[in-house]
Amino acid sequence: MKVLVLGGAGYIGAHAAKALARRGDQPVVFDNLSAGRREFVKWGPLVEADIRDRAALDAAFRAYRPDAVLHFAASIEVGIGEREPVAFWENNVAGSLGVLAAMQRHGCRNIVFSSTCAVYGEPEYLPLDERHARQPINTYGRTKLAVEQALEDAARAGVIDFAALRYFNASGASRDGDIGEEHEPETHLIPNALKAAAGIGGPMQVFGTNFATRDGSCVRDFIHVDDLAVGHLLALDRLAGRRESFACNLGTGQGVTVLEVLDAVGQVVGRPVPRLLAERRQGDAPELYADIGFAREALRFTPRRSSIQEIVQDAWRYHEPRFRSEAA
Ligand SMILES: NC(=O)c1ccc[n+]([C@@H]2O[C@H](COP(=O)([O-])OP(=O)(O)OC[C@H]3O[C@@H](n4cnc5c(N)ncnc54)[C@H](O)[C@@H]3O)[C@@H](O)[C@H]2O)c1
C-alpha cells in the first residue's frame, strides 16, 4: 500500500511511517516541518509542504497516487490553542478540509485521522467509550471534533471512508532509540520528568495532589507510540477490507497516576524526580482512561509495549544521549 503520511515528520507520524515501511508498505511523508524533524523521515520520500497548500497537495497526489492517507498534521499544544484559536482552527480544521477536498479530486477514499480523547471533555463516566458525549472543553479538542464531524458528513455522502483514532496519552519511543518525542514546547509528562530526573531544567510541577484517586494525583492512560503505530496499520487494513467508517479509542484501558509515572521515571533513571506540588489546573479531569473494547474487537488491537516501565525505558533510551550532549 502506498500511504501519504501527513505530519509524518512528527512524533507519532514518524513511528507510523516506520511501522508501514517495516511491513512492506510505502510511506510518503508530507510535512511542513513546522514541528517535525527532517531526521525523522527515513522510510520514504519527504514532500516538504503545507496541507493548506492546495497546489502542493495536488502535486503530491498526482506524483505518488496514494492508496490511503494517514493524517497527523495539526497544531497540538493546548495552551497555544487558547491564546491563538484562529490559527488553530485554520491549521487543524481548514487544513483538514483541504486534505479531504484533495482526496476527492484524486479519487483517494481512505483516511485515518489523528483524533484525541480531548473530544470527550469532562468524563461523565469511566472508562470512556466511543459512545461517550463529545463535549470538548478547549479549542484543541473542538478543532478535532469539527474534523470528526466533517469526516462523518463526507462518509455519509459516500465520498470517503475514515477511521478517527482517539488517542489517549501517546508516550515512549522507538525501541532502537532512533525516533522519539521532541515537542517544542514540550508539555508532556514523561519527557519533562526524564529531564528533571536527569538534572536538566527545574523540578516537575505536579498539578493537584488531592484528587479522589489512589494517591491523590491525576490518572491518565499512557499508550506506547509503537502500539499506536500498529493501531494505524490495523485501521488502514479494516478500511481497505470493509469500506466502513469508524471512530476508535486507542489507549490501554489502564489508568496510571502522575506520581506512579514519576516513580517509574525515578527507577529507570536511577535518581528520583525532583518535584513541586502545585494547585490543580482548571480543566484537568481527575481521571481519564479508555474503554478499548471496540479496538480489541474491531481492529484486534492489543497494546504490547505499554506498561509504564517499558514506556519510560524506551523514552529514556531515546532521551539520555540527547540530554548528555545538551548538558555537555
Ligand atoms: N501526542 C499525543 O499524546 C497526542 C494525543 C492525541 C492526539 N494527538 C494527535 O496526533 C497527531 C500527531 O501528534 P504528535 O504528538 O506527533 O505531534 P507533532 O507536532 O510531533 O507532529 C505533527 C506534525 O504535523 C506537522 N504539521 C503541522 N501542521 C502542518 C501543516 N499545516 N502542513 C504540514 N504539516 C504540518 C508538524 O510539522 C509535525 O511534524 C496530532 O494530530 C495530534 O493532535 C497526539
Ligand as a Chemical Component Dictionary entry (heavy atoms), coordinates in Angstrom:
data_LIG
# 
_chem_comp.id                   LIG 
_chem_comp.type                 NON-POLYMER 
_chem_comp.pdbx_formal_charge   0 
_chem_comp.three_letter_code    LIG 
# 
loop_
_chem_comp_atom.comp_id 
_chem_comp_atom.atom_id 
_chem_comp_atom.alt_atom_id 
_chem_comp_atom.type_symbol 
_chem_comp_atom.charge 
_chem_comp_atom.model_Cartn_x 
_chem_comp_atom.model_Cartn_y 
_chem_comp_atom.model_Cartn_z 
_chem_comp_atom.pdbx_ordinal 
LIG N1  N1  N 0  0.989  13.309 21.308 1  
LIG C1  C1  C 0  -0.152 12.934 21.869 2  
LIG O1  O1  O 0  -0.220 12.485 23.024 3  
LIG C2  C2  C 0  -1.446 13.047 21.073 4  
LIG C3  C3  C 0  -2.644 12.686 21.706 5  
LIG C4  C4  C 0  -3.833 12.759 20.980 6  
LIG C5  C5  C 0  -3.813 13.175 19.663 7  
LIG N2  N2  N 1  -2.647 13.534 19.070 8  
LIG C6  C6  C 0  -2.664 13.955 17.661 9  
LIG O2  O2  O 0  -1.735 13.178 16.942 10 
LIG C7  C7  C 0  -1.161 13.948 15.871 11 
LIG C8  C8  C 0  0.350  13.861 15.942 12 
LIG O3  O3  O 0  0.787  14.354 17.201 13 
LIG P1  P1  P 0  2.338  14.438 17.556 14 
LIG O4  O4  O 0  2.449  14.340 19.028 15 
LIG O5  O5  O -1 3.089  13.503 16.674 16 
LIG O6  O6  O 0  2.631  15.956 17.125 17 
LIG P2  P2  P 0  3.884  16.578 16.318 18 
LIG O7  O7  O 0  3.795  18.047 16.481 19 
LIG O8  O8  O 0  5.145  15.884 16.698 20 
LIG O9  O9  O 0  3.535  16.176 14.817 21 
LIG C9  C9  C 0  2.664  16.945 13.991 22 
LIG C10 C10 C 0  3.357  17.083 12.642 23 
LIG O10 O10 O 0  2.492  17.787 11.751 24 
LIG C11 C11 C 0  3.261  18.746 11.041 25 
LIG N3  N3  N 0  2.330  19.822 10.630 26 
LIG C12 C12 C 0  1.612  20.638 11.449 27 
LIG N4  N4  N 0  0.862  21.465 10.693 28 
LIG C13 C13 C 0  1.131  21.171 9.396  29 
LIG C14 C14 C 0  0.669  21.697 8.146  30 
LIG N5  N5  N 0  -0.192 22.719 8.092  31 
LIG N6  N6  N 0  1.116  21.149 6.998  32 
LIG C15 C15 C 0  2.017  20.109 7.040  33 
LIG N7  N7  N 0  2.485  19.583 8.181  34 
LIG C16 C16 C 0  2.044  20.104 9.350  35 
LIG C17 C17 C 0  4.333  19.199 12.003 36 
LIG O11 O11 O 0  5.479  19.735 11.356 37 
LIG C18 C18 C 0  4.656  17.886 12.728 38 
LIG O12 O12 O 0  5.679  17.175 12.059 39 
LIG C19 C19 C 0  -1.723 15.350 16.023 40 
LIG O13 O13 O 0  -2.797 15.496 15.112 41 
LIG C20 C20 C 0  -2.222 15.386 17.452 42 
LIG O14 O14 O 0  -3.292 16.281 17.605 43 
LIG C21 C21 C 0  -1.454 13.472 19.758 44 
# 
loop_
_chem_comp_bond.comp_id 
_chem_comp_bond.atom_id_1 
_chem_comp_bond.atom_id_2 
_chem_comp_bond.value_order 
_chem_comp_bond.pdbx_ordinal 
LIG N1  C1  SING 1  
LIG C1  O1  DOUB 2  
LIG C1  C2  SING 3  
LIG C2  C3  SING 4  
LIG C2  C21 DOUB 5  
LIG C3  C4  DOUB 6  
LIG C4  C5  SING 7  
LIG C5  N2  DOUB 8  
LIG N2  C6  SING 9  
LIG N2  C21 SING 10 
LIG C6  O2  SING 11 
LIG C6  C20 SING 12 
LIG O2  C7  SING 13 
LIG C7  C8  SING 14 
LIG C7  C19 SING 15 
LIG C8  O3  SING 16 
LIG O3  P1  SING 17 
LIG P1  O4  DOUB 18 
LIG P1  O5  SING 19 
LIG P1  O6  SING 20 
LIG O6  P2  SING 21 
LIG P2  O7  DOUB 22 
LIG P2  O8  SING 23 
LIG P2  O9  SING 24 
LIG O9  C9  SING 25 
LIG C9  C10 SING 26 
LIG C10 O10 SING 27 
LIG C10 C18 SING 28 
LIG O10 C11 SING 29 
LIG C11 N3  SING 30 
LIG C11 C17 SING 31 
LIG N3  C12 SING 32 
LIG N3  C16 SING 33 
LIG C12 N4  DOUB 34 
LIG N4  C13 SING 35 
LIG C13 C14 SING 36 
LIG C13 C16 DOUB 37 
LIG C14 N5  SING 38 
LIG C14 N6  DOUB 39 
LIG N6  C15 SING 40 
LIG C15 N7  DOUB 41 
LIG N7  C16 SING 42 
LIG C17 O11 SING 43 
LIG C17 C18 SING 44 
LIG C18 O12 SING 45 
LIG C19 O13 SING 46 
LIG C19 C20 SING 47 
LIG C20 O14 SING 48 
# 
